[in-house]
């Protein structure tokens, strides 16, 4: 059980959070995007605007305590104007991933796309995957995939288009997706937002999940059904994330 369970109290309006990735030198990937995410999320849960200085100081302090190794930092801003931060090591997962499906949580429209204090169903989804001997849970609503327990699913279809669910479909607004979209399109793969249906999954050429902690990993099985495995999408996304890190180091 990780720190996420200790830091969520079950009420959406109680807090917003983001999970940042940092390298051995303590550099944070896409910090400005994470800060923007928290500011937008705070407005949606109707709490005061986060104090950027306090957030950054808490983040750097936690990273310093973590030591000179790569990790993840979960950064919170509460409705009381308090900052919490907790770091953890990055867990390696096998490739390709084995996935199960799990019911997606349903929240009011204004709470879609953000990370807030009622995160229990996402955490339960991840635990259910582990209990079933799988690696990740794909969240499902009306027989379509709308998110994953700690990542964003993307498929590459037979026509060379990529599809991924977003906030309108019920998923979290993905910072990793923001980092890779332009590079995908520059390499001839337009990205579209959509519910991922069974038919799309069975016809796809490749399916991956992307996220701050996972990077990019292919999915090879969902609920016992094989999914086509390729490396085209994976390689392009890997390159995009490498470019994003280089921008952080040179910025």
N, C-alpha and C positions, 0 to 999 in steps of 0.2 A: 504493500500500500504506500503510495507516494504522498508528497505534501499537498497535492491537489485536494485530497479528502479533508485535510485539516483546515484548508483556507477557504472553503465554500460553505455558506450557512443556509443555502436553500431558497433564498429570496432573490429574484432577479435584480430588484432595485437596491440591493445591499452593497454591490460593488461591481466594478468592471476589471478585466484583467487581460493581459497579453503574455505570451511566452516568447522570449528573445533567445537567440542563439549567439554565443560568443566564442571566440577562438582562444588559443593558448596565450595570446598577448592581451586578452581582455577586450578586444575590439568587438563591437556588437553589430550584427548584420541588420541593415535597414532600420536603424533606430528611429529615424524621422517617420517612417511608415508606422512603426509601433506606437509612437507618440500620437500621431494623427488618429490611429485606431482607437486609442483610449479616450481621446477628446470627443470623438464622434459617439463612442459608446456611452460616455458619461452624459452627454446631452440626451441620448435616447432613454436612459433610465432616470433622467430628470434630477441629476445631482450636479453639484458645482463643478466647474471646469478643473481638470487636474492641474496641479502645480508642476510644471515641467522640470523645474530645478530640483524639487524634492524627489520626484520620480528618478531623475538621472543620478542624483546623489545616492539614493537607496540602491539602485541597480549597480553602480560602480562599487559601492561598499560590499555588496553581496558577492560580486565577481572577485574582488580582492580576497575575500575570505575563502572563496572556493579554491583558489590557488591557480598556478599556471598550467591549466589544462582546459580543454574544450568542454563546454557545458551548456545547459539551458537555465534560464532565469524566468521564473514566473513572477510578474510584477502586477500588483493590485493597487487600485485606487478605490477607497470606500466612500459610501455616501456621507460619512462623517468627516471626510477630508483627510483620512489616514492613508499612509503608504505602507504596504507590506511587500517584501521580496524574498524569494526562496530559490536557491540554485540546486541543481542536481546534475549528475553525470548523464551523458547521452547513452541510451541503450541501443545496442546493435540488434537488428532483426534479420532473420534469414531471407534469402531471395531465391525464388519468388515467394511472395506472401500468400498465406492461406487465410481466406476471409470468411466470416459468417455475416448474416444480415440480422439487424436488430431494429425494433421500432424507434423511429425518430421522435424526439420531443416536439410538442406543439405549443408555441408561445404566441402572444399577440404580435401583430405585424411589426410594430415598432421595435420589438426585441429581436427580430430576425437578423442574422448576420453578425451579431456581436457576441462577445464572451462576457458573461455576467455571473451573478452569484448563484443562480440555479443551474448548476452544471452536473448534477447528480446522474442524470440519465446518460450523459456522455461517458462518465466514469464507469457506470454500471455496464455500458456497452463494451468497454474495453475489458472489464473483468469477465464478462460473459464469454468474450472471445478466448481469453486465457483458459477459462474453465472448460471450454469445448475443444481445447487443443489447437486453437487457431491463433493467428498473429494480430488480426485487426478486425474490427466490426464496421460494416457498412450500414449506415442508418437509412431506413426505408420508410416511405410514406406513400400510401395508395399504390403499392407494388412498384415503386420507382426508387432508385437510390438518390438521396438528397445530400448526403455528407458521409464522413467517416468519423470514427471516435476521436482521432487526433490528427487528421490529415484531410486533404481534399482529393477526391477521385477524379481522374481524367481518362477518357477513352480516345483512341485514334480509330476512326471508322474507315471503311473500305474505300471511301472517296478522298481520304487524306485530310479530313476535317477533325479537329479535336473538340470534344464536348465535356463540359464540367458543370455541375450544379453550383449555383450561387445563392445569395440571400433571397432572391425572388422564389427560388425553389425550396428554401428552408435551410440552406447551408450557411456556414460561417464565411464571412468575407476573408479570403485567404491572402496573407501578405506574400507568401511564396508564389502564388499565382500572379500577383502583381509584378514580381521580379522576373518572371519567365515569359510572360505573354508576348512582349515585343520580340524577343529572340525566337520564339516559336513562329511568329508570323514572318519574320525575316528569313526563316528557313522553310517557308512554304506551307506552314500549318496554321491556318486561321483557327482561333479559339472561339467557340460559341457557348453560351449558357443554356443548359437544358436539364430536364429530368432525365436520368439514365434508366431507360426501360430494359426489360428482359431481352427484347428483340435487338436493341442496340448492343447489349453485352455479348449476345451470341454471334453477332456479325462483326464485332470489332476486331481490328488487327492487333491491338495492344491496349492494355489497361494498366495505369499506374496510380499511385497515390503520392502526393507531394505535401510537405509540411516542414515547419521549422525544425522539429526534432528528427524527422525521418529523412529529409532531403527528398530524394525520389527513389521509389522502389516499385517494381512490377508486381501485379497480382496474378497469380496462376490458377486460383481456384476460389469459387464462391459457393458456399453451402454444398460442397461436394461436386460441383459442376466445373469442368476445366474451362479456363479462359485462355485465349490465344496469347502466346508470349512472343514479344519481339524486343528489339533494342533501339529502334529508330527514335521513338519518342523519349525513351530513357536517356539516350546519349545527348540529344539536343537539350533536354532540361538540365542534365549534368553540366553541360557547357555553360548554360545560362546562369546557373548558380555559381559556377567558378568565376564568371565575369562579374557577378554581383559582389562576391567576396573581394575580388581585385579592386573594385571601385571603393570598397570600404577601407582597404589597406592603403590606398593611394589618396583617399579623400582627406 
